C-alpha cells in the first residue's frame, strides 16, 4: 500500500486527540490479566501491537476484548493462567503468535513461564524471530524455565515453553540483565517476578533510573498493588506477591504525539494535543518536547493538554547540536526530519539498539532522507543530519519525470510516520508500505489530514 502526502502550505492550527500509549496499553493488559479481580481499563490503544497482545492473552485463557469505546473489562487469573490442556495429550500445546510486537513477545514469555499451565509454542513474524531474546531467555532458564528451540536457533523463536501437565513456576534466585539491546527484557521479568516461588534479585547493566520504560513498568506495577524494593540504582528485589485489579485510564502515546507536535516546527502555527501532561507522563518520549524548545518552539501546558507553537513563520529552526536520544529514542526519527530544516547540522547519539527494531532504523531513515537530497553520516550508534543547503529549492526536489518521490517504510511504523512529515514540506512524497502505521496508530493519515483543515491559520492572518 502507498500513501501520497499532500503539502501543508499554511501554518497549522489544530486540536487533536492522540490514541493511547502502546507501551502503557500492553503493560496494563498483562497486569490486569495477572491480577485478582476485574479491572476496568479505558483509553486503550487499538492497533496491531495491542491486538496481538489481547489475542495472545485470550489464547492463554484470559479473555481480553477491546470495545469500540476503547475500554475493556478484564477478569484476571490471580496469577494462574488456566489449564487449557484438556486433551491430556503429550503433543498438545497452546500457540502464542506475537507477529512483530516486541512488547507482547518479551512480556508474555516471562509471564507464562511464571504463571502458565502446560506447554506454549511461541512464534512470530520473520523479523520478530530475528530480534534479540537471548538475555531474557537465559535469565528465565536460570530460574527453571524450560525451553525447546526449533531449527537449531537457540535463544530465538520459534520455541516451546514449559511442559504438558505441569504448572510452570519460576524459582527464586539472582539474575543479571544486559540492557544494551532492550529494556523490555527487564520490564518483562519484573512483571512476572512477583509470582516466582521465592525472592528474585534483578541486576542490570545500567542505572534503572536512566531507563524510562523500566520506570514506567515499576509505576504501573505499583498501581496494581505490587511495590518493588530498590536495593541499589542497578539492583531490584522482588518478593512473592500478587497484583490486585484496578481501574485505569491510559494516557495518549507520546511517541505518536511527537509526529504531530513536530508539525508547527515544520510549517508554523500551533497544535494542541488533548488529555496529556508533560509533568505527570509515564513516558520517556515526553522529553521530545525539550528538543522542540531548543529548536525555537514554545511548549505550554494548558486546557488539560499540551500546545506546541512556532510563530516565527518561515524562519529556519535552530539546530540543537548534539543530542543523546537515550530514554526517548523512539522519537529520534522525528528529530532527524526536523534537523533537515535547521540552521546547522544535528548529531543524534544513543541509537545502536534501534538498528535491531522493526527495521534498522538508523539506516532506514538515512536512506529516506538521502533520497530527498539530505546528506547524512552514520556510525553504529549515531546519525548526523546536514540540513538543506538551499531552502528555496525544496519545492523542486520531486523528480520532474514522475512528480513523485517514493520512500520506503521498510514496513516500520515509525519510519512511515516520520517520512510522511517530509511530505508536508516537499511535493510528491509517497510512502511505500504505508500500512505499517497500523502497528501503533492506524488513524495516523486521518489525523494528518485533520491538520490541514479549514481551521488552519493562513499567512495573511499572522501579526
Secondary structure in CASP SS format (residue, H / E / C, confidence):
PFRMAT SS
TARGET T0000
AUTHOR 0000-0000-0000
METHOD secondary structure of the structure
MODEL  1
X C 1.00
X E 1.00
X E 1.00
X E 1.00
X C 1.00
X C 1.00
X C 1.00
X C 1.00
X C 1.00
X C 1.00
X C 1.00
X E 1.00
X E 1.00
X E 1.00
X E 1.00
X E 1.00
X C 1.00
X C 1.00
X C 1.00
X E 1.00
X C 1.00
X H 1.00
X H 1.00
X H 1.00
X H 1.00
X H 1.00
X H 1.00
X H 1.00
X H 1.00
X H 1.00
X H 1.00
X H 1.00
X H 1.00
X H 1.00
X C 1.00
X E 1.00
X C 1.00
X E 1.00
X E 1.00
X E 1.00
X E 1.00
X E 1.00
X C 1.00
X C 1.00
X C 1.00
X C 1.00
X C 1.00
X H 1.00
X H 1.00
X H 1.00
X H 1.00
X H 1.00
X H 1.00
X H 1.00
X H 1.00
X H 1.00
X H 1.00
X H 1.00
X H 1.00
X C 1.00
X C 1.00
X C 1.00
X C 1.00
X C 1.00
X C 1.00
X C 1.00
X C 1.00
X C 1.00
X C 1.00
X C 1.00
X C 1.00
X E 1.00
X E 1.00
X E 1.00
X E 1.00
X C 1.00
X C 1.00
X C 1.00
X C 1.00
X C 1.00
X C 1.00
X C 1.00
X C 1.00
X C 1.00
X C 1.00
X C 1.00
X C 1.00
X C 1.00
X C 1.00
X C 1.00
X C 1.00
X C 1.00
X C 1.00
X E 1.00
X E 1.00
X E 1.00
X E 1.00
X C 1.00
X C 1.00
X C 1.00
X C 1.00
X H 1.00
X H 1.00
X H 1.00
X H 1.00
X H 1.00
X H 1.00
X H 1.00
X H 1.00
X H 1.00
X H 1.00
X H 1.00
X H 1.00
X H 1.00
X H 1.00
X C 1.00
X E 1.00
X C 1.00
X C 1.00
X E 1.00
X E 1.00
X E 1.00
X E 1.00
X C 1.00
X C 1.00
X H 1.00
X H 1.00
X H 1.00
X H 1.00
X H 1.00
X C 1.00
X C 1.00
X C 1.00
X H 1.00
X H 1.00
X H 1.00
X H 1.00
X H 1.00
X H 1.00
X H 1.00
X H 1.00
X H 1.00
X C 1.00
X C 1.00
X C 1.00
X C 1.00
X E 1.00
X E 1.00
X E 1.00
X C 1.00
X C 1.00
X C 1.00
X C 1.00
X C 1.00
X C 1.00
X C 1.00
X C 1.00
X C 1.00
X E 1.00
X E 1.00
X E 1.00
X C 1.00
X C 1.00
X C 1.00
X C 1.00
X C 1.00
X E 1.00
X C 1.00
X C 1.00
X C 1.00
X C 1.00
X C 1.00
X E 1.00
X E 1.00
X E 1.00
X E 1.00
X E 1.00
X C 1.00
X C 1.00
X C 1.00
X C 1.00
X C 1.00
X C 1.00
X H 1.00
X H 1.00
X H 1.00
X H 1.00
X H 1.00
X H 1.00
X H 1.00
X H 1.00
X H 1.00
X H 1.00
X C 1.00
X C 1.00
X C 1.00
X C 1.00
X C 1.00
X C 1.00
X E 1.00
X E 1.00
X E 1.00
X E 1.00
X E 1.00
X C 1.00
X C 1.00
X C 1.00
X H 1.00
X H 1.00
X H 1.00
X C 1.00
X H 1.00
X H 1.00
X H 1.00
X H 1.00
X H 1.00
X H 1.00
X H 1.00
X H 1.00
X H 1.00
X H 1.00
X H 1.00
X H 1.00
X C 1.00
X C 1.00
X C 1.00
X C 1.00
X C 1.00
X E 1.00
X E 1.00
X E 1.00
X E 1.00
X C 1.00
X C 1.00
X E 1.00
X E 1.00
X E 1.00
X E 1.00
X C 1.00
X C 1.00
X C 1.00
X C 1.00
X C 1.00
X E 1.00
X C 1.00
X C 1.00
X C 1.00
X E 1.00
X E 1.00
X C 1.00
X C 1.00
X E 1.00
X C 1.00
X H 1.00
X H 1.00
X H 1.00
X H 1.00
X H 1.00
X H 1.00
X H 1.00
X H 1.00
X H 1.00
X H 1.00
X H 1.00
X H 1.00
X H 1.00
X H 1.00
X C 1.00
X E 1.00
X E 1.00
X E 1.00
X E 1.00
X E 1.00
X E 1.00
X C 1.00
X C 1.00
X C 1.00
X C 1.00
X C 1.00
X C 1.00
X C 1.00
X C 1.00
X C 1.00
X H 1.00
X H 1.00
X H 1.00
X H 1.00
X H 1.00
X H 1.00
X H 1.00
X H 1.00
X H 1.00
X H 1.00
X H 1.00
X H 1.00
X C 1.00
X C 1.00
X E 1.00
X E 1.00
X E 1.00
X E 1.00
X E 1.00
X C 1.00
X C 1.00
X E 1.00
X E 1.00
X E 1.00
X E 1.00
X E 1.00
X E 1.00
X C 1.00
X C 1.00
X C 1.00
X C 1.00
X C 1.00
X C 1.00
X E 1.00
X C 1.00
X C 1.00
X C 1.00
X C 1.00
X E 1.00
X E 1.00
X E 1.00
X C 1.00
X C 1.00
X C 1.00
X C 1.00
X H 1.00
X H 1.00
X H 1.00
X H 1.00
X H 1.00
X H 1.00
X H 1.00
X H 1.00
X H 1.00
X H 1.00
X H 1.00
X C 1.00
X C 1.00
X E 1.00
X C 1.00
X C 1.00
X C 1.00
X E 1.00
X E 1.00
X E 1.00
X E 1.00
X C 1.00
X C 1.00
X H 1.00
X H 1.00
X H 1.00
X H 1.00
X H 1.00
X C 1.00
X C 1.00
X C 1.00
X C 1.00
X H 1.00
X H 1.00
X H 1.00
X H 1.00
X H 1.00
X H 1.00
X H 1.00
X H 1.00
X H 1.00
X H 1.00
X H 1.00
X C 1.00
X C 1.00
X C 1.00
X C 1.00
X E 1.00
X E 1.00
X E 1.00
X C 1.00
X C 1.00
X C 1.00
X C 1.00
X E 1.00
X E 1.00
X E 1.00
X C 1.00
X C 1.00
X C 1.00
X C 1.00
X C 1.00
X H 1.00
X H 1.00
X H 1.00
X H 1.00
X H 1.00
X H 1.00
X C 1.00
X C 1.00
X C 1.00
X C 1.00
X C 1.00
X C 1.00
X C 1.00
X C 1.00
X E 1.00
X E 1.00
X E 1.00
X E 1.00
X C 1.00
X C 1.00
X C 1.00
X C 1.00
X H 1.00
X H 1.00
X H 1.00
X H 1.00
X H 1.00
X H 1.00
X H 1.00
X H 1.00
X H 1.00
X H 1.00
X C 1.00
X C 1.00
X C 1.00
X C 1.00
X C 1.00
X C 1.00
X E 1.00
X E 1.00
X E 1.00
X E 1.00
X C 1.00
X H 1.00
X H 1.00
X H 1.00
X H 1.00
X H 1.00
X H 1.00
X C 1.00
X C 1.00
X C 1.00
X C 1.00
X H 1.00
X H 1.00
X H 1.00
X H 1.00
X H 1.00
X H 1.00
X H 1.00
X C 1.00
X C 1.00
X C 1.00
X C 1.00
X C 1.00
X C 1.00
X C 1.00
X C 1.00
X H 1.00
X H 1.00
X H 1.00
X C 1.00
X C 1.00
END
